[in-house]
Amino acid sequence: MIDPERLFSVFSLPEPEDDPFMDFQKTQAFKLGMFKKIIWNQKNIETKMGKFLEMMPELAEKIDFDNDAGEFVTHTRAWTYLKDFDPTSDQGKDACRIFSDQYTFTACDLAISFWEEKEAYEKCAHIKKVKDSLKIT
């Protein structure tokens, strides 16, 4: 009888390669692009959050966001990408050049306005630094 374990132990499996998508997620361009995308898709997130909270009214009562749960989720999620963005690095400068448009500029303004209301001034300062790195023509 052939022992399958012994037979297949002769062959070596190839080592798994690094996932290029995971490497891409670490780039400065990805971080700035995701920030911009999330801010501009706020209405979609608000709609999804509203439906989610409708399904769980007891949770909605406990959270008590005064109908701005979607806005809070949007800006918190966008911040998770932007907090690690470094506009002074070579990659960050390239990302700022790629995403230098009115939409990114406005996304920064919207995020600053949101975090100002929450008195999260460290976040505002970082977003302002990113905004200042954008060159709108």
Residue pairs with C-beta under 8 A, 6 or more apart in sequence:
24 30
27 91
27 95
28 85
28 86
28 89
28 91
28 92
28 94
28 95
29 91
29 94
29 95
29 98
29 99
30 81
31 81
31 82
31 84
31 85
31 95
32 81
32 82
32 85
32 92
32 95
32 96
32 98
32 99
32 104
32 130
33 95
33 99
34 78
34 81
35 78
35 79
35 81
35 82
35 85
35 107
35 111
36 99
36 103
36 104
36 107
38 45
38 74
38 77
38 78
38 81
39 74
39 75
39 78
39 107
39 110
39 111
40 103
40 107
41 74
42 70
42 71
42 74
42 110
45 70
45 73
45 74
45 77
46 69
46 70
46 71
46 74
47 70
48 70
49 69
49 70
49 73
50 69
50 70
53 59
53 60
53 63
53 69
54 60
60 69
63 69
65 72
71 114
75 111
75 114
75 115
78 107
78 111
79 111
79 115
79 123
82 111
82 126
82 127
82 130
83 123
83 126
85 92
85 95
85 130
86 92
87 93
87 95
87 96
87 129
87 130
87 133
88 133
92 133
93 133
96 130
96 133
96 134
96 135
97 135
99 134
100 134
100 135
100 136
100 137
101 136
102 136
104 134
105 131
105 134
105 136
108 127
108 128
108 130
108 131
108 134
109 131
111 123
111 127
112 124
112 127
112 128
112 131
115 121
115 123
115 124
115 127
116 124
